[in-house]
């Protein structure tokens, strides 16, 4: 009888741990998904800003290495 109770307690403990692990995995999965979406949005924003900077540099009048007019 004692062995049955011990076995039942061990199974209950394992089921409890499994439930906690399932919840932890689901929470981590949601967190990773949210972070991936943010990383993707930031990557697109950096690429857009890089393109805009290249356009601005290309449209800058005069060479960047010319001395100022008072020289």
N, C-alpha and C positions, 0 to 999 in steps of 0.2 A: 504494500500500500504506500509506503514511504517513497519507494522508487517511482511509482506512478505520479505522486505529487511533485516530486523533484523534476521528473521529466516534463510534466505539465508546466511547471514554473519556468523551466528552461525554454520551452517552446514559446510561452507567453513573452519571455524576455527577448527572444529572437524576433518574434513578430513585431514587438514594439520597436526594436532597433531597425528592422526593415522598413517600417512605416516612417520612422524619422529619416532614414537614408533616402527614401523615395521623395519625401518632402524637400529635403536638402538638394537633391539632384534637380528637382523641378525648379526650385528657386534659383539655383546656379544657371540652369538652362535659360530661364527668363532674363537673368542678368546679362549673360553672354549675348543673347539675342539683342537686347537693348544697346549694349556697348557696340556690337557690330553695326547696328543701324547708325549710331552716332559717328563711328569711325568712317563709315561709308559717306555720310553727309559731310563730314569735315574734309575728307579726301577730295570730294567733288568741289568743295568751296576753295580749297588750296589750289586745285587745278584752274579753277575759274579766275582766282586772283592772280595766279601766275600768267595766265593768258592776257589778262588786263594789263599787268605790269609790262609784259613784252610789247603790247600794242602802244602803251604810253611811251616806252623808251624808243620805239621805232618812230613815233610821231613827234619826238622832241626836236625842235628846230636847232640846227647847228650841231657841231661836234661837241662832245662832252669834254674833250681835252684841250679845247682852244683857250688861250689865255683871255682874261677879261679885257674889255675894250680899252681900258686906261693904260695898258702896258705898251 
